[in-house]
Amino acid sequence: MNDSTLPSRPWFKYIFSGLTVFLLLLAAMGSYVAVRFWSHSASAALVWALPAFVFFLMALLPAIFYLCLKLNVRNGFFYFAQRYCVRLYFPLILFLGERLRIDKELLVKELVQYNNKYVIKRHGNTLAPQDLLILLPHCLQVRDCDYRVTTDIGRCVGCGRCSIHHFVRIGKEYGVNICTATGGTLARRIIREQRPRAIVAVACSRDLYSGLSDTFPLPVVGVFNQLHHGPCIDTSVDTSAVEGAVRQLLQKNYV
Ligand code: SF4
């Protein structure tokens, strides 16, 4: 959501396109060899045809996913292709990106950026406040604060030393639920108990990526926190980005 944190080059998109074209080429080559072999030996032809078919499917599903997104088509093919991309294709792209020495954090930020656009486009102005959950990492609270907000953000007395007091205000103003979690297990428990229809989640790139995969197909808008003092210590976040996402998701009569 915060444009200043976005990568300057769309590496994720480059790898997505490159990998899809590469798989199609492999499929075409395998099919060509299979056809050439067919008149001599059917079994030899099959040895080439089967992997060609698998490569073709591997490339076809992301292409379907991309086209459906662009054409705003939502059907069974789209959801199947989406599941395939989230579970297999995107992790493969991140893996290849790492092998190509592209910063994984940049790739994840780009992926989250696409995800956010999709979630806002699909679910924008459709939610009531009780359907929305803002999930925060506990490290947004400064270490030496005496008021533990992990169980109840309302304990914050608003001294202004960290971002938490902004979220107290956002919670009151929009009526949305706000929880802080000390880790993935607690976050999953909160989601299970509250059963939101959508989440605005603040996290570092690593946690946000695993969170998006874990909670799929639940729509999640991700906002990165800033790690000025290293991971998990006194982090901060652009609260206007979180508030912007909330305003975009809520029905118009609530904002
Ligand atoms: S703003 Fe709230 S949570 Fe943050 S340090 Fe002050 S009292 Fe603690």
Boltz pocket constraint, residues with backbone or C-beta under 6 A from the ligand:
constraints:
  - pocket:
      binder: B
      contacts: [[A, 140], [A, 141], [A, 142], [A, 145], [A, 146], [A, 147], [A, 149], [A, 155], [A, 156], [A, 157], [A, 158], [A, 159], [A, 160], [A, 161], [A, 162], [A, 163], [A, 164], [A, 165]]
      max_distance: 6.0
